[in-house]
Amino acid sequence: MDKVAIYARVSTLELQDYDRQVSELTREILNQGYTKEQIDTYAEKVSGYKKDRPELAKLLSKAEDYKCIYVSEISRLGRNPEHTREIIDDLSQRNVPVYILTLKDRTLKDDGARNNIMQIILQVLIEFADIESKTMKSRMKSGKLEKVGLGKVSGANQAYGYKNVDGYLVIDEIESVVVEQIYDMYKEGLGIDAIAATLNQMDIPTRLKRLTGEKDIKVRRTDLTKSRASIKWEGATVRQILKNPIYIGKRQFKGHTVPSPQIISEELFNFCNDLMTTKNNRNIITNYTYLLKDMIYCGCCGNKYYAIYTPNPKQSKVYKCTSYIRAKGCGNKAISISLLESVIFNEFINSKSLLTILESPNDLKKQIEAELKGLTQQLKNINSDKENKEAEQSKLLDLYLSSNTFSKTQLEQKQEVLNREIQTIEDKLHLINKEIFQKKRILANYDQEKASIDMLINAKENRTELQAIFKQLIHKVVINTINRDYTLVTFFAKVKGVVLPQTLKFLIYAGGVRNAGRHKSKEYKYIPTLSLQNEPEFENNILQNDMAELTNEVTYIVNQANIQTQTILPYSWVNVPNENWLYIGESDK
C-alpha cells in the first residue's frame, strides 16, 4: 500500500501548536485520493535552525518508504537556507517529492524530473523565511522596540510595513523593504498596475496571503469565498501605500495625526504624491497613444512631461512639463511629440552602438547574478556578526551580576556601545535586503521578449506595439531647453530592466518644427553624441551643470556641425528621413 508522510513543526517561540498544520495537510492528502491509513505523521516543537530534530531525522531515515512528504510551507521544513536546500536536494536524489501546501505543488514531477519552476520559487522563499525568522528572534531576545512610535496600537492588522509588538507600532523589516521598493518603482516611472504586476511576478506575498496559510477567505457581506491563489497585489493596494502618510511618520488616528516610525523620506513621499496628482489631472485614458508616456522628465524642475495633442493642425501637439498645470511653469519649453519620437525611433534603427547593446545582454545578466550571490553571502556574514554582538550583550549582563568589581556605570557604558554597534549592523542588513530585492526584481523581468530592429520597423504603424517596445528599451529621457531653437535630450537606455551607465545625448533642432510656416517645410534633425565636455549630471532628474558653460558648448557643437567640409567631424547633423517620421494622426504631417 502506497504511504505518504506529514511533517509538521513549530518553534519554541511560536504560540500556536502544530495541530492546525496536521489537520490542513490531512485534508489535502485525503482530497488527493489517499486514506487516513496511508498517512504517517511526524510532528515536533523545535527551532527550524536546529539540525538535530528527532522527528525529522526519523522521517528522513525512511523517506524512501513514502510516495510523497507533505509540509504546510517551506519554513516548516527548515529555517536555515543551506540546510533546507540540502534536505530538498537529498530527497530529490532519492526520488522522494516534497509537496508544499502553500504553493500547491511538489518538488518533483510525476516522471521524477525536478520541477524547475518550484526550484526557483523555493530559493526565494527559503531566503525570506530565514530573514523573517531572524528578525523576529532578534526583537524577542533583545526586548528592544526599535523605531517605535510614541502611540500604542491594538490588534494585528496594522498598515503594510508595520507590526504590533507588545502594543507598539514597529517597523516590519521584511515588509518595509517592499514599501521602499514600491515608492522607488513609482518614482522611476512604473505605473501603479505595473508595480502590482511586478510584485506578483516576483512572488512577493501580500499580508493576507502570508497569514492565511491555505485557507479560503470569506468575502465580507457575501456567501462567496476567495482562494489563496487568487490573493494577489492589486493596483488599489499599491495606491493606498503610496498615499498613506504613516510611512513618513504621520499616522492618522481618529482625526488626529500621531507620530509613527518612518520608512519613507518626506521628500520621496511628496514627489510620488505630486506625480500622482499631475497624473490624475491629465486624461490618463486618452484617445491617443503617446510612445514616451511617463518616461520624459524635466531637467529644470524634475517633474514629468505630459502630452498635449489636438487634431487641429494649428493647435498643440507637444510634450510639456507638468509644472505648467498648476503654476506658471519652470521655464523649460515644450517639444513636438512627432519630432522627439521620430528622433528616438530613427536612432534605434540606425545606431550601431545601440544595436550592439540590444544583441548582447548576457554579460549584464551574469554580472547581476554574481552581484546577487555576493550580496547573499554578505547577508549571511552580517547576520552572524549580529548574533555575536547579541551574545556579547548576554555575557555582559552575566558579568555584572557575578562580579563585585564591575560597576553599573561600566555596564551601561558597554551596553550603549554594543547597542550602537547592533544598530549599525541592522542598518546594513536593511540596505542589503533592499539591494537583494532590486537584483531579484531585475532578474524576474529578464525573460521578457527582446525587442529587435525588425520588430521596431514592423511596428512603425502600430503605436500600441511600438509603445510596448519603447518601454522595454527606454528607462527615461530628460529634457533641457538650451535656447529657442535647440533642446538637449539625455537618453537613458535599459536592457531587460537594467539601466545602462552610458547615456546618449541628442541635440535636437526644435526650431525645425517651430519655425516651419507657409514657405518653410519641417526639418527633423539632431546631433547625437555619447559624451560631452560638460557631461550632464542629474539629481532627482534636475540638471546640476552650469547652464552657461553647457550653452557655450552646444553653440560650439552646432557651429562645428554646420561647417561644410570633406573632413570627418566629431559632430554632424542627422536628418531623419521622411519614412522614419512618426505621427499620431494625419494632421501631424
N, C-alpha and C positions, 0 to 999 in steps of 0.2 A: 504494500500500500504506500503510495507517494505521501511523504510527510513534508510539512513546512514548519518554519520556526519563527517565533516572535521574539525580538529583543527590545526590551523597554528599560529606560534608565532615567532617573532624576538625580541631581546632585544634592549634597547635604545642605546647600544653601537655598534650594528651592522649597517653597512652602507646600506645593501640591505633591500628591503621590503619583505612582506610575499606573494606577488603575485605569485612568482615562485612556492612556496610550494603548493598554492591552485591549480595552473594550472597543476602541475605534479600529484597531488593526484586526481584531477578531471579526468584526462586522464586514470589513473589506475583504478578508480572506473567504468568508462564507459567501459573499456576493460573487466571488470568482469561482465558485463551484466546489470548494472543499467542505469537509465536515469538521465538527469540533474534535472528533477523534484523531484527525490528521494534523492537529496543531499542537506543537510543544512550545511552552513559554519560558523564557529566561528573562528575569527582571531583577534589578538591583538598584540600591540607592548609594551612589558613589560618584565622585567627580569624573567628568569626562576627560580630564587631563591625565588621570592615572592609567598607567599601562596595566597595572595589577588589578584587574576586575574579574573576580571569580566566575561570575555567571557568563561573562563574555568569553573568558578563556575556555570554559566548559563547552560553550556553543561552538567556538572555532575549532576545538579539538575533534568534533564530529560533524563539522559543517557539511561534509560530502554525503551525509545521510539525508540531507534535506534538498528538496527541489528548489526552494527559494527561502531567503531570510527576509523578514519584513521589519521595517523600522518606521516610526511616525515621521521623523525628519532626520537630516544628516547629522545634526548635533547630538542626537541620542547615541549614535554610533561612536562619537568621539569629538572632543573639542580641539585637540592638538592636530593642526593640519597635516604634519608629516606622518604621525601615527595613523590618522584616519585614512590617508591615502594608501598607506601600507596595508591596512585591513582590506580595503576595497580591491587593491591590486592582487593580494593573496587569494581572496575569494574568486576573483575573475580568472586567475590562473588555474584554480581548482574547478572551474566551470560552475560556480555557485553564484547565481544572481542575487543582488540586493534590491528589494522593492522599497522605494521611498514614498510614503503615503502622501506627503505634501506636494510631490511632483507628479504623482500618478504614473510612475514609470519605473523601469528597472535598469540596472547597470549592464545587463547582457540582453541581447536579442534572443529570439526563440531558437535561432540556429547556433547559439553560443558565441557569436561575434560580439565585440564590445559595442555598446551604444555610445557613439561619439558625441552626440548632442548632450546626452546625460553627463558625459565626462567633463565637457566644457562648463555646464551649469554647476556641477558639483565643485569644480575648482573655485568658483566664485563664492558659493555658499559655505564651503569649508573655511575659507579665509574670513568671511563675515562672522561665522559662528565663533571663531577664535577671538576676533576683535571685540565682539559684543560681550562675550563671557568675561574677558579680562577687564573690560571697562567696568562691568557690574561688580566684579570681585574686588577691584581696587577701591571702588566707592564704599563698599560694605566694610572692608578691612580697615580703612583709614578713618572712617567715620566723618570724613570731610563732606561738606556740601559746597562743592566748587561752583563758582559763578552763580550763586543762589541769589534770587531777587529778595527784596525786603518783605513782600507779601506772601502769605501762605496760600495754598491751593488745596482743593479737595477732589477726590476721585482720580481715576487713572486716565481719563480722556482729555489730555492736555493737547495744545497745539502741536502739530508735527514738528519735530526737532527738540521737544522738551519731554520731561517725565516728572512724575511726582515721587520725591524721595523724602520720607518722613514728614509729609505735609508741606514741603517746599518745592517750588518750581526750579528744576535743574536742567541744564542742557544735556540732551542725549547725544553722546559723542558720535554715534553712527548716523543718526538721522540728520544731525546738524550739518554734516558734510554734504548730504543730498540737498539740503536747503541752500547752502552756499553755491552748489553747482547749478541749481535752478536759477538763481539770480545771475550767475556768470553767463549761463547759456542765453538768458533773455537779453542781457546786455550785449552779447556777441551778435544778436540778431535773430536767434531762433524764435519762432512764434510759440504761443502757449501750447497749441496742439502738438507741435513738433517736439517740444520738450517732453510732453507726456509720452509720446511715441518712443522717444529715445530712452526714457526710464524703463518703459515696458520691454524694449528690445534688450536692454542690459539686465533684465530680470531683477530689478530693484523692487522689492515688495512694498506695497503700501502698508500703513499701520494696521489697517483692518486685516489684510491678507496675512501679515506676520503673526497676528494674535489669535486668529480664528482656527488655526490648525486646518483640519479637513472638514469642518462643519459647514453646512449650508447656512446662509444668512437669511433671516426672515425680513422681507421688505415691510417697513412700517406702514401701518394702516391698510394692509392688504393680506390676502392669504397666500401670496406668492413667496417663493424662496429664490435666493441667488447663490449659484455655485461658487466655490472658492476660485475656480479657474477664471471666472468672469470678473473677478475683482482686480481692476487694473487702474493705473493712473489715468486721469481724465483732465481735459483742459480746465474744467471748472476748479478742480483741486489745485492745480498749478497757479491759477489766477488768485485763489484765496491766499496762498502762501505769499505771492508777490505783493498783495495789498495789505497784509496783516502787519501793523506796526509793532507787534510783540517782538519781532526779530531785531528791532533797533532799541529794545529796552523800554517800550511803551505799551504795556498790556492794558487792554480795555476791560474794565470790570464794573458792571452795574453803572455805566455812565461816567465812570471816573477813569483816569489814566494812572496806573500804578507801575512802579519800576519792575523790570524783569531782566533776566540775564540776556545780554546782547549777542546775537550771532552775526548780524549783517551791519556794515557801516551805514550811517545815516546818508552819506553821500551816494552809496550804491543804491540804497532803497529809494531815495528821491529820484535818481537818474532813471531807474526802471519804471517808477510810477509816472514820471513826466512822459516817458516814452509811451507808456500805455495810454495816457491821456491824449497825446497827439495822435496815436493810432485810432482812438475812439472818435476823435474829432474829424477824422477822414472817413471817407466811404470805403471801408475795408473790402466789402463785396462790390466790386466795380464791374462795369461793362467791358473793361479793357484789361489786357494782360501786360503788366509792366515787368520787363525782364530783370530789372535791378531793384525790385521792391524789397525794402528793408535791408538793403546791402550798401546803401550810399550814406556816408557820414559827412558832416560839415567840418572842415578843418579849421574853421574860425571859432565856432562855439561848441562843437562836439555833438550837436543834435543830429538826428537823422534827416535825410531828404525825403520828401514825398512827391508824388506825381500829380500834375495838373494836366488834364487833356480834354480838349473840346474839339469836336469835328469841324467847327467853323474855321476856315483857313486863316482868318485874321485874329484868332484868339490863341491863348496859351497852350503850348504842348511841351511842358518843361518838367524837369526835376528841380525841386525848390526846397530850401531849408525850412524845417518846421518852426523855427524861431519867428517866422513871419505870420504864423497862425494867430498868436495871441498878443504879439507885440510888433514893434517897428522892424524887427529883424536885426541880424548880426552884421550885415553888410556883404556877406558872401552872395554872389549872383547866382541866379538860376542857370541851368544849362539845358539845351534842347534834348529831349528824350531820344529822338531819332539819331542825332549826332553822337551822343555818348554811347548808345547801344551799338551803333554801326562801327564805331572805332574799336570797341572791345571785341565785337564779332570778327572784324577784319583781322585784328591782331591774333586772335585764337587760331584762325585757319591759315595764317601765313608765318607766324613766328616760329623759327626753328628751336629757340630756347624753350618755349612753352611746349612744343611738340615733344622734345626730349624729356621734359618733366612728366608729361602725361603718359609716356610709354614706358617709364621705368620707375614705378613706385615701390618696388620690392625692398630696396635698400632702406627706405623710410620705415617700412613695416618691421624689418629686422631690428632697426635701431630702437623703435618703441618697445618691442618685445624684450630687448636687452635691458632697457631702462626699467621696465616693469619688474623684471626679475631682480634687478639690483635694489629697487625700492622695497620689494617683498622681503629680501634678506635684511635690509636696513630696519624695516619694521620689527622683524624678529629680534634683532640685536638690541634695539631701543627698549622693547618690552622687557627684555632680560635685564637691562640696566635699571628699569623702573622697579622690577621685583627685588633687585639687590638693595636699592635705596629704601624700599618699604621694610625689608628685613633689618636694615640698619636702625630704622625707627623703633622696631620692636626690641632690639637688643639694647638700645639707648635707655628705654624705659626700665628694662630689667636691671641695667647697671645702676640706675638711680635708686631703685628700690632695694638693691642688695649692698650698696656701698654707703659708708658713712662720710666719705671724703668728696663725693660727687654731689655738689650743691644743686638746688632747684634753679638757680640762675644759670649755671652751666648747662643744665638740661634744656632750659628754654632757649638759650642761645644756639645750641647744637640743633634743636628741633626746628628753629627758624631757618637755619642754613639748609637742612635737609628738605624742608617744605619748599624752599625756593628752587632747589635742585630738581625736586619731583615736578614742580610746576613747569620748569623749563623742559623737562623730558616730555610731559604731557602736551605741551605746545608743539613740540617736534612731532609727536605721534599724530596730532591733528593735521598738521601740514602734510605729512607723508600719506595719511589716509586720503586726504583731498587729492594729492598728486596721483595716487593709485587709481582713484575713481576716474580722473581725467584720462589716464592712459587706457583704462579699460573701455571708456566711452569711445575713444578713437578706434580701438580695435573692433569694437562691436559694430561700427559703421563701415569697416574696411571691406566687406564683401559686396558692397553695392556695385552695380554695373558701371564699368569705367566708360566715361564719355570719350568718343573718338572723333577725329576730324570729319569722317564720313557722316556720323550722326549729326554733327553741327550743321553741315551743309544741307543734309536732307531735311533738317528741322527748320530751315530758314523761314518757310511759310507757315509753320505751325508754332505759334508763340507759346502755347502751353507746354509743348515738348521742349522748346528752346529754353524756356524759363527753368524747367527742371534740370537741364544740362548746366545752365549758368550757376544754379545753386550748388551743383556738385563741384564746380571749378573755382568759384569766387568766394573768398572769405568776406572781403569788404572792399569798397573803393572810397577814398577820401578826396573831397573836392576843396580846392583853394583857388579863389579868384586872384589872378595876378594883376590884370588891368581889364579894361573894357573888352579887349579882343582875345585875350589869352587866359586859359584856365589850366591849372596844374591838377592832374588826376593821378593819385598814388594808388596803385593796384596791388592788393594782397591776394595771391593765388593760394589754393589749397588742393591737396591730393588726398582723397579718402578721409577727409576731415582734418588732415594735418596741415597747418598753416606754414607755408614756406617762408624761410627767413629773408630771402631776397625779394624786394619789391620791384615792380616795373612802373616807371613813370611815363605818363603821356602829357605832352604839352599840346593841348588842343586849341586849334584856331576857332574859337567860338564866334568870332566876327564873320566867319564864312557863312554862317546861317543868319545871324542877327542883321548883317548889313545887306543881305540879299533883297533886292527890290525889283522894281519894274524892269530895269535894264541889266540886272546882275543875276546870275544863277547861283545856286547854293554851292558852297565848297565844303566837303568833308575831308579835312586833312589834319594831320597831327605829326609830332616828332616823338618817337619812342626812345627811351634810354633806360638802361639798367642802373646807372649811377649818376649822381650829380656831385659837384664840389660841395654844395650846401645840401647834403643828403637829408631829405625830410625826416624829422623826428617828431613823434606824436606822444601826447599824454592824454588819455581819455579822448582820443581822436582829434585833439586840438594841436595844431602845428606849433612847435616850440622854436622854430628857426627865426632868425632876424629877417623880417619881411623885405627890408630894403636890400639886403645882400642877395636874397633869393630873386628879387625882381631884376637886379642888375645881371645876375647870371642868366636868367630867362631872356633878357634883352640881347645878351651876347650870343646865346644859342640860336635865337631867331635870325640874327644878322648873319651868323655862320651858315645857317640852312638856306638863306636867301641868296648866298653867293653862287653864281652860276659858273662853275669851272669844271674841268675834267678831273680834278683831284678828288679822291675819295675822302669825304669829310666825316668827322665823328658824328655829326648831327645832320640829318636830312629829312625833308618832308616826306610823309607817306600820304598819298592821295587814295582815299577809299573809293574803289571803282563802284559805279552805279549798281552793279549786280550784288554788291555786298551792303548796300544801304538797307536798313531795316525800317519798316513803317508799322504803325498801329492801324492806320486807316488810309484811305485814298487821299484825304485832304492833306496828309503829310508831304505828298510828292510835289 
